[in-house]
């Protein structure tokens, strides 16, 4: 594995999850692995959990960390081949990726979807540009269409909290005042396809995700029906895929409540809008796993970095 760009870069999800859980017992057991190695974190968009958890993961492995908020600290990048750069961009991805490769051993990148140009978003110019032109491994800290570190943390959380071999896991859309990307939902779906579980996706009509990603998944438009006998309920908003980037409904009837949740464990990647996406009673209740998920972000990043460091010893 040269890069970690997608959940599909995991060769064995059960093995990775087991290894990550063992890392939690002694996070510093491989602190010499990253000695004299440097991780560069490039942020084209804001972050809290992703930045701090990835930085902590690298420190647990003995790595040095450099952080750059590229959106307001770096030159505007050009991504096209053969472009005449006489407009707003100052530096080409070719040079930027080559230069960063000389300063660090691994680069991790966060660059959201613009939700305006679907073709451009799905081309993943930033993350794929670095993967193409960098000479070092690239880690996806959330891109236009995926958030594989979050999905791996979710897999760890599911493994630690399940009480039966084949739990029922529901991914439920929720209302939100703004148009949000599909990245978290996409990677969660891809991760669940690697699990032995009963998996159901529920959302209003018009909020179907990329059909190539949800192929063979059980999709139920009746939220109440989907939630029956659920063991885990993962709640997340996303904008329309077919009417790309649009908010086609803000139906508050889809807000997650204690009554709907029943006996299931509640999951969300955070940040979350209280009493819009989910009511206070759920978030503050003892069935909420959101803090555990956030903690597991450390170990999802740490297992990825460990795998890359071991491969490149």
C-alpha positions as a printed NumPy array, in Angstrom:
array([[  0.   ,   0.   ,   0.   ],
       [  1.741,   3.15 ,  -1.186],
       [ -1.182,   5.488,  -0.45 ],
       [ -4.293,   5.433,   1.737],
       [ -6.857,   7.195,  -0.432],
       [ -9.927,   5.002,   0.038],
       [-11.377,   2.343,   2.326],
       [-10.705,  -0.011,  -0.571],
       [ -6.964,   0.357,   0.108],
       [ -7.478,  -1.815,   3.212],
       [ -6.39 ,  -5.372,   2.437],
       [ -8.211,  -6.903,   5.434],
       [-10.584,  -4.753,   7.471],
       [-10.906,  -7.26 ,  10.37 ],
       [ -7.112,  -7.449,  10.686],
       [ -6.698,  -3.681,  10.638],
       [ -9.443,  -3.205,  13.215],
       [ -7.934,  -5.836,  15.513],
       [ -4.508,  -4.248,  15.183],
       [ -5.91 ,  -0.785,  15.891],
       [ -7.658,  -2.032,  19.029],
       [ -4.343,  -3.519,  20.211],
       [ -2.659,  -0.169,  19.541],
       [ -5.138,   1.489,  21.89 ],
       [ -3.866,  -0.677,  24.755],
       [ -0.35 ,   0.717,  24.322],
       [ -0.266,   3.612,  21.832],
       [  3.503,   4.048,  22.2  ],
       [  4.566,   0.461,  21.503],
       [  5.872,   1.46 ,  18.048],
       [  7.207,   4.909,  18.901],
       [ 10.587,   4.114,  17.329],
       [  8.977,   3.261,  13.992],
       [  8.557,   6.913,  13.04 ],
       [ 11.801,   8.191,  14.533],
       [ 13.366,  10.834,  12.262],
       [ 10.351,  10.628,   9.95 ],
       [  8.129,  13.626,   9.173],
       [  4.406,  13.797,   8.433],
       [  3.138,  16.865,   6.587],
       [ -0.534,  17.779,   7.034],
       [ -1.975,  19.988,   4.283],
       [ -5.402,  21.472,   5.001],
       [ -7.375,  23.054,   2.199],
       [-10.416,  23.072,   4.549],
       [-11.118,  23.423,   8.263],
       [-10.652,  20.63 ,  10.758],
       [-10.768,  19.761,  14.453],
       [-10.796,  15.966,  14.962],
       [ -8.928,  15.166,  11.761],
       [ -6.071,  17.544,  12.451],
       [ -5.603,  16.742,  16.12 ],
       [ -6.149,  12.98 ,  15.849],
       [ -3.767,  12.577,  12.902],
       [ -1.157,  14.712,  14.619],
       [ -1.528,  12.684,  17.829],
       [ -1.308,   9.416,  15.866],
       [  1.96 ,  10.533,  14.278],
       [  3.371,  11.602,  17.645],
       [  2.476,   8.176,  19.108],
       [  4.66 ,   6.665,  16.387],
       [  7.548,   9.034,  17.114],
       [  7.071,  11.182,  14.002],
       [  7.628,  14.902,  13.622],
       [  4.623,  16.803,  12.232],
       [  4.404,  19.862,   9.996],
       [  1.025,  21.536,   9.44 ],
       [  0.044,  23.98 ,   6.707],
       [ -3.383,  25.539,   6.176],
       [ -3.042,  25.632,   2.427],
       [ -6.22 ,  27.56 ,   1.758],
       [ -4.905,  30.794,   3.272],
       [ -1.158,  30.163,   3.588],
       [ -0.174,  28.582,   0.276],
       [ -0.156,  29.669,  -3.342],
       [ -3.291,  29.015,  -5.383],
       [ -2.616,  25.771,  -7.248],
       [ -3.176,  24.901, -10.887],
       [ -4.094,  21.274, -11.701],
       [ -4.618,  21.124, -15.454],
       [ -2.068,  19.848, -17.948],
       [ -0.834,  22.312, -20.558],
       [ -2.559,  25.24 , -18.851],
       [ -1.384,  28.758, -19.675],
       [ -1.119,  30.138, -16.146],
       [ -1.944,  33.778, -16.836],
       [ -4.929,  33.975, -14.457],
       [ -5.314,  33.452, -10.679],
       [ -3.194,  30.373, -10.007],
       [  0.451,  30.825,  -9.047],
       [  1.889,  27.324,  -8.735],
       [  1.267,  24.028, -10.478],
       [  0.495,  20.831,  -8.578],
       [  3.488,  19.19 , -10.295],
       [  5.999,  21.45 ,  -8.569],
       [  4.081,  21.659,  -5.287],
       [  3.892,  17.875,  -4.899],
       [  7.557,  17.411,  -5.808],
       [  8.663,  20.067,  -3.321],
       [  6.533,  18.704,  -0.465],
       [  7.976,  15.251,  -1.185],
       [ 11.45 ,  16.578,  -0.398],
       [ 10.399,  17.981,   2.982],
       [  8.577,  15.015,   4.518],
       [  8.105,  11.245,   4.381],
       [  4.292,  11.095,   4.249],
       [  1.814,  13.799,   3.255],
       [ -1.797,  13.82 ,   4.436],
       [ -4.323,  16.055,   2.677],
       [ -7.804,  17.4  ,   3.406],
       [ -9.711,  18.984,   0.507],
       [-13.519,  19.089,   0.418],
       [-15.926,  18.958,  -2.497],
       [-17.036,  22.304,  -3.901],
       [-20.528,  20.87 ,  -4.572],
       [-20.859,  22.976,  -7.722],
       [-19.101,  21.017, -10.464],
       [-19.774,  17.281, -10.012],
       [-17.268,  16.193, -12.65 ],
       [-14.538,  18.314, -11.078],
       [-15.296,  17.028,  -7.576],
       [-15.26 ,  13.409,  -8.673],
       [-11.951,  13.964, -10.485],
       [-10.425,  14.616,  -7.023],
       [ -7.904,  17.099,  -8.429],
       [ -6.118,  17.795,  -5.14 ],
       [ -5.733,  14.323,  -3.655],
       [ -5.17 ,  12.612,  -7.011],
       [ -2.794,  15.34 ,  -8.12 ],
       [ -0.587,  14.786,  -5.1  ],
       [ -0.842,  11.001,  -5.477],
       [  0.256,  11.341,  -9.115],
       [  3.14 ,  13.777,  -8.705],
       [  4.429,  13.189,  -5.163],
       [  7.192,  10.652,  -4.62 ],
       [  5.989,   9.847,  -1.076],
       [  2.839,   8.153,   0.286],
       [ -0.351,  10.234,   0.379],
       [ -3.081,   9.866,   3.026],
       [ -6.634,  11.064,   2.459],
       [ -7.866,  13.131,   5.459],
       [-11.17 ,  13.72 ,   3.611],
       [-11.502,  14.467,  -0.053],
       [-14.361,  15.375,  -2.362],
       [-15.864,  11.889,  -2.346],
       [-14.376,  10.009,   0.603],
       [-13.329,  10.112,   4.252],
       [-11.535,   6.778,   4.757],
       [ -9.961,   7.674,   8.121],
       [-13.426,   8.335,   9.552],
       [-14.79 ,   5.098,   8.107],
       [-11.937,   3.111,   9.644],
       [-12.596,   4.746,  13.028],
       [-16.265,   3.808,  12.616],
       [-15.296,   0.192,  11.939],
       [-13.221,   0.153,  15.137],
       [-16.156,   1.624,  17.085],
       [-18.575,  -0.958,  15.695],
       [-16.223,  -3.816,  16.58 ],
       [-15.767,  -2.58 ,  20.145],
       [-19.477,  -2.108,  20.807],
       [-21.29 ,  -4.887,  18.962],
       [-22.985,  -7.525,  21.112],
       [-23.683, -10.033,  18.338],
       [-21.771, -11.323,  15.354],
       [-24.05 ,  -9.817,  12.7  ],
       [-25.505,  -6.537,  13.967],
       [-28.041,  -4.406,  12.128],
       [-26.479,  -1.087,  11.132],
       [-28.553,   1.758,   9.692],
       [-27.177,   4.816,   7.906],
       [-29.846,   7.502,   8.166],
       [-29.938,  10.855,   6.386],
       [-30.825,  13.831,   8.583],
       [-31.821,  17.432,   7.838],
       [-29.271,  20.239,   7.751],
       [-29.501,  23.934,   6.795],
       [-26.487,  23.762,   4.474],
       [-25.452,  21.577,   1.561],
       [-22.938,  19.025,   2.803],
       [-20.627,  16.681,   0.853],
       [-21.112,  12.937,   0.361],
       [-17.644,  11.93 ,   1.573],
       [-18.481,  10.534,   5.024],
       [-21.552,   8.65 ,   3.816],
       [-19.683,   7.256,   0.797],
       [-16.812,   5.856,   2.848],
       [-19.159,   4.502,   5.522],
       [-21.075,   2.594,   2.831],
       [-17.837,   1.243,   1.345],
       [-16.657,   0.196,   4.8  ],
       [-19.948,  -1.549,   5.599],
       [-19.593,  -3.612,   2.421],
       [-16.486,  -5.107,   4.027],
       [-18.423,  -6.003,   7.205],
       [-20.553,  -8.989,   8.116],
       [-23.67 ,  -7.02 ,   9.079],
       [-27.246,  -6.309,   8.099],
       [-26.858,  -2.871,   6.536],
       [-29.654,  -0.486,   5.573],
       [-29.475,   3.028,   4.115],
       [-32.48 ,   5.279,   4.695],
       [-33.131,   8.731,   3.246],
       [-35.901,  10.732,   1.583],
       [-36.341,  10.297,  -2.148],
       [-34.01 ,  12.654,  -3.98 ],
       [-31.115,  12.015,  -1.606],
       [-29.779,   8.866,  -3.252],
       [-25.981,   8.615,  -3.053],
       [-23.773,   7.68 ,  -6.005],
       [-25.414,   4.46 ,  -7.285],
       [-22.011,   2.958,  -8.064],
       [-21.144,   3.186,  -4.358],
       [-24.511,   1.975,  -3.025],
       [-24.84 ,  -0.85 ,  -5.553],
       [-26.326,  -3.968,  -3.905],
       [-27.154,  -2.043,  -0.709],
       [-30.6  ,  -2.186,   0.892],
       [-32.151,   1.287,   0.562],
       [-35.348,   2.066,   2.466],
       [-37.177,   5.4  ,   2.132],
       [-39.341,   4.745,   5.202],
       [-37.075,   5.751,   8.099],
       [-39.243,   4.109,  10.759],
       [-39.2  ,   0.81 ,   8.908],
       [-35.439,   1.012,   8.375],
       [-34.804,   1.608,  12.078],
       [-36.702,  -1.475,  13.278],
       [-34.473,  -3.676,  15.478],
       [-31.366,  -1.596,  14.685],
       [-28.263,  -2.173,  16.793],
       [-26.4  ,   0.895,  15.508],
       [-27.777,   4.034,  13.875],
       [-25.293,   6.247,  12.047],
       [-26.836,   9.633,  11.289],
       [-25.415,  11.973,   8.663],
       [-26.611,  14.679,   6.316],
       [-25.615,  14.878,   2.675],
       [-26.802,  16.991,  -0.231],
       [-28.446,  15.658,  -3.373],
       [-26.266,  13.643,  -5.725],
       [-28.599,  13.629,  -8.744],
       [-29.42 ,  17.35 ,  -8.345],
       [-25.813,  17.847,  -7.436],
       [-25.017,  19.789,  -4.276],
       [-28.592,  20.971,  -3.743],
       [-30.657,  20.891,  -0.542],
       [-33.903,  19.44 ,  -1.862],
       [-35.476,  18.952,   1.574],
       [-34.952,  20.076,   5.184],
       [-37.622,  17.753,   6.568],
       [-37.246,  17.867,  10.349],
       [-39.248,  14.652,  10.593],
       [-35.934,  12.94 ,   9.814],
       [-34.218,  14.381,  12.926],
       [-33.   ,  11.54 ,  15.156],
       [-34.877,  11.315,  18.462],
       [-34.739,   9.053,  21.516],
       [-38.001,   7.455,  20.466],
       [-36.714,   6.601,  16.986],
       [-33.361,   5.382,  18.252],
       [-34.906,   2.826,  20.57 ],
       [-32.221,   0.565,  22.02 ],
       [-29.691,   1.205,  19.256],
       [-26.313,   2.858,  19.731],
       [-26.032,   6.31 ,  18.129],
       [-23.146,   7.264,  15.84 ],
       [-22.143,  10.502,  14.118],
       [-18.786,  11.729,  12.799],
       [-19.087,  15.264,  14.306],
       [-19.434,  18.192,  14.17 ],
       [-23.204,  17.922,  14.551],
       [-26.021,  20.47 ,  14.705],
       [-27.96 ,  19.788,  17.887],
       [-31.734,  19.614,  17.618],
       [-31.552,  19.678,  13.829],
       [-29.643,  16.501,  12.977],
       [-30.197,  14.905,  16.381],
       [-31.876,  15.965,  19.597],
       [-29.922,  16.737,  22.761],
       [-31.302,  13.738,  24.624],
       [-29.681,  11.346,  22.126],
       [-26.295,  13.066,  22.016],
       [-26.119,  13.38 ,  25.783],
       [-27.522,   9.913,  26.468],
       [-25.615,   6.745,  27.336],
       [-26.31 ,   5.229,  23.895],
       [-24.224,   7.87 ,  22.138],
       [-20.875,   6.685,  20.752],
       [-19.772,   9.995,  19.228],
       [-16.963,  10.612,  21.746],
       [-15.679,   7.058,  21.239],
       [-15.724,   7.546,  17.478],
       [-13.713,  10.745,  17.863],
       [-11.154,   8.992,  20.074],
       [-10.867,   6.155,  17.573],
       [ -9.852,   8.682,  14.933],
       [ -6.416,   8.588,  16.594],
       [ -6.092,   4.857,  16.097],
       [ -7.488,   4.768,  12.579],
       [ -4.844,   7.31 ,  11.578],
       [ -2.18 ,   5.512,  13.593],
       [ -2.784,   2.131,  11.982],
       [ -2.649,   3.739,   8.508],
       [  0.605,   5.561,   9.272],
       [  2.066,   2.414,  10.862],
       [  1.265,   0.335,   7.765],
       [  2.898,   2.924,   5.499],
       [  5.989,   3.28 ,   7.689],
       [  6.432,  -0.492,   7.889],
       [  6.152,  -0.835,   4.136],
       [  8.736,   1.872,   3.548],
       [ 11.316,   0.797,   6.153]])
